[in-house]
Amino acid sequence: MLSSVSSVSHGVGGGRGLVRTVANKKVRKDVRVSLTRDIPKLGQKSSVVTVRAGHWRNFLKPQGLATVVTAEMDAALVAEAEAEAKVVAKTEAKEKVMAKVKSGGLQILSLGEEEK
């Protein structure tokens, strides 16, 4: 009858084996997630954060507070952030022009439409 053995005997002499487990390292397992709602002390909605795997598995996933970021999602989030940055830049430029117009430092002679 065989029983589970922690060491294997190799070689001459029948002594303890050469194969032996010395130590098991603990590996920190982190997960990148995208938040679906604002979470205090963690981040705002749509932000990508890194959390411990246990926190994701036991708290965020069951309550629907976050989704795991895949490679496709990461690329989409980057593209979305770039598009949003462009919109913000255009809005800021328009606000600067309107501020100059209101202060009298700039006069609008034409709106780009020709009169007939």
VOPAGU-2260 file (C-alpha; in pm, 1 decimal, decimal comma):
REM VOPAGU-2260
SITE   aa  ch    i         X         Y         Z
SITE  MET   A    0       0,0       0,0       0,0
SITE  LEU   A    1     138,4     340,9     -97,9
SITE  SER   A    2     116,9     651,2     111,3
SITE  SER   A    3     202,3    1009,8      26,3
SITE  VAL   A    4     572,1    1079,9      74,3
SITE  SER   A    5     726,2    1425,7      93,7
SITE  SER   A    6    1069,3    1313,8     -26,2
SITE  VAL   A    7    1177,2    1071,1    -295,1
SITE  SER   A    8    1467,2     830,8    -251,6
SITE  HIS   A    9    1728,1     833,1    -527,0
SITE  GLY   A   10    2072,1     684,5    -533,0
SITE  VAL   A   11    2257,1     436,0    -320,3
SITE  GLY   A   12    2200,0     389,9      48,6
SITE  GLY   A   13    1824,5     429,2      63,8
SITE  GLY   A   14    1858,1     749,6     266,9
SITE  ARG   A   15    1636,4    1048,5     238,8
SITE  GLY   A   16    1571,6    1167,5    -109,1
SITE  LEU   A   17    1736,5    1442,9    -306,1
SITE  VAL   A   18    1408,5    1613,4    -392,9
SITE  ARG   A   19    1281,4    1832,2    -114,0
SITE  THR   A   20    1059,4    2139,1     -92,8
SITE  VAL   A   21    1250,3    2416,4      81,9
SITE  ALA   A   22    1008,9    2710,2      88,4
SITE  ASN   A   23     699,4    2839,4     -83,0
SITE  LYS   A   24     712,5    3212,0    -154,3
SITE  LYS   A   25     397,4    3416,3    -128,5
SITE  VAL   A   26     329,3    3596,1    -453,2
SITE  ARG   A   27     139,3    3921,4    -443,0
SITE  LYS   A   28    -142,2    3897,4    -696,1
SITE  ASP   A   29    -276,0    4227,5    -821,5
SITE  VAL   A   30    -555,0    4292,2   -1070,4
SITE  ARG   A   31    -613,3    4601,9   -1287,4
SITE  VAL   A   32    -981,4    4698,3   -1278,3
SITE  SER   A   33   -1200,2    4973,3   -1418,2
SITE  LEU   A   34   -1439,6    5118,8   -1160,3
SITE  THR   A   35   -1807,7    5133,7   -1250,2
SITE  ARG   A   36   -1889,6    5375,5    -964,1
SITE  ASP   A   37   -1707,8    5623,8    -742,7
SITE  ILE   A   38   -1552,4    5438,3    -448,1
SITE  PRO   A   39   -1412,2    5638,8    -156,6
SITE  LYS   A   40   -1037,9    5586,9     -97,3
SITE  LEU   A   41   -1008,4    5392,2    -425,2
SITE  GLY   A   42   -1102,5    5611,1    -721,0
SITE  GLN   A   43   -1356,2    5779,4    -943,3
SITE  LYS   A   44   -1592,1    5614,5   -1191,1
SITE  SER   A   45   -1419,7    5490,8   -1511,4
SITE  SER   A   46   -1072,1    5516,9   -1358,6
SITE  VAL   A   47    -834,3    5221,7   -1386,3
SITE  VAL   A   48    -680,9    5112,3   -1056,5
SITE  THR   A   49    -472,0    4819,3    -935,8
SITE  VAL   A   50    -618,3    4623,2    -644,2
SITE  ARG   A   51    -535,9    4299,7    -467,3
SITE  ALA   A   52    -692,5    3989,8    -622,8
SITE  GLY   A   53    -879,8    3907,5    -301,6
SITE  HIS   A   54   -1033,5    4256,0    -280,3
SITE  TRP   A   55   -1152,3    4218,6    -641,0
SITE  ARG   A   56   -1287,2    3867,0    -591,4
SITE  ASN   A   57   -1454,3    3921,5    -251,3
SITE  PHE   A   58   -1579,7    4281,3    -267,3
SITE  LEU   A   59   -1565,9    4459,6    -603,4
SITE  LYS   A   60   -1686,1    4179,6    -833,4
SITE  PRO   A   61   -1986,5    4054,5    -628,5
SITE  GLN   A   62   -2120,4    4408,3    -584,2
SITE  GLY   A   63   -2061,8    4503,5    -947,6
SITE  LEU   A   64   -1830,0    4791,4    -856,1
SITE  ALA   A   65   -1556,1    4711,3   -1109,1
SITE  THR   A   66   -1463,5    4508,6   -1416,5
SITE  VAL   A   67   -1127,4    4353,8   -1500,9
SITE  VAL   A   68    -928,9    4548,2   -1760,9
SITE  THR   A   69    -838,5    4336,0   -2062,9
SITE  ALA   A   70    -596,8    4435,1   -2340,2
SITE  GLU   A   71    -887,0    4543,7   -2564,5
SITE  MET   A   72   -1044,3    4747,0   -2285,6
SITE  ASP   A   73    -709,6    4909,1   -2207,2
SITE  ALA   A   74    -668,8    5021,3   -2569,6
SITE  ALA   A   75   -1027,2    5150,0   -2576,8
SITE  LEU   A   76    -976,1    5341,7   -2250,9
SITE  VAL   A   77    -661,6    5506,5   -2389,8
SITE  ALA   A   78    -845,1    5606,1   -2709,9
SITE  GLU   A   79   -1138,0    5740,6   -2507,2
SITE  ALA   A   80    -905,5    5945,0   -2285,8
SITE  GLU   A   81    -732,8    6094,2   -2591,9
SITE  ALA   A   82   -1067,7    6186,2   -2749,5
SITE  GLU   A   83   -1182,6    6346,7   -2424,9
SITE  ALA   A   84    -857,5    6544,8   -2403,0
SITE  LYS   A   85    -916,6    6679,7   -2755,6
SITE  VAL   A   86   -1270,2    6788,3   -2666,5
SITE  VAL   A   87   -1145,5    6961,2   -2351,2
SITE  ALA   A   88    -871,9    7140,6   -2549,0
SITE  LYS   A   89   -1124,6    7267,5   -2806,6
SITE  THR   A   90   -1360,4    7384,7   -2532,9
SITE  GLU   A   91   -1080,8    7570,6   -2353,8
SITE  ALA   A   92    -975,9    7737,6   -2680,1
SITE  LYS   A   93   -1334,3    7852,3   -2745,9
SITE  GLU   A   94   -1362,4    7986,4   -2391,0
SITE  LYS   A   95   -1040,5    8188,8   -2434,6
SITE  VAL   A   96   -1169,4    8341,6   -2758,6
SITE  MET   A   97   -1505,6    8425,9   -2600,0
SITE  ALA   A   98   -1329,3    8585,2   -2302,5
SITE  LYS   A   99   -1129,7    8807,1   -2540,8
SITE  VAL   A  100   -1448,1    8901,3   -2729,0
SITE  LYS   A  101   -1629,5    8991,8   -2407,1
SITE  SER   A  102   -1338,5    9200,4   -2280,2
SITE  GLY   A  103   -1332,2    9398,9   -2606,0
SITE  GLY   A  104    -984,1    9286,8   -2704,6
SITE  LEU   A  105   -1109,4    9098,4   -3009,4
SITE  GLN   A  106   -1370,7    9189,3   -3265,7
SITE  ILE   A  107   -1552,1    8936,0   -3480,5
SITE  LEU   A  108   -1584,5    9070,6   -3833,2
SITE  SER   A  109   -1732,7    8759,2   -3992,9
SITE  LEU   A  110   -1872,8    8429,6   -3873,2
SITE  GLY   A  111   -1750,2    8251,2   -4183,7
SITE  GLU   A  112   -2075,0    8281,4   -4374,4
SITE  GLU   A  113   -2086,8    8503,9   -4679,4
SITE  GLU   A  114   -2366,2    8754,5   -4713,7
SITE  LYS   A  115   -2544,2    8776,8   -5049,2
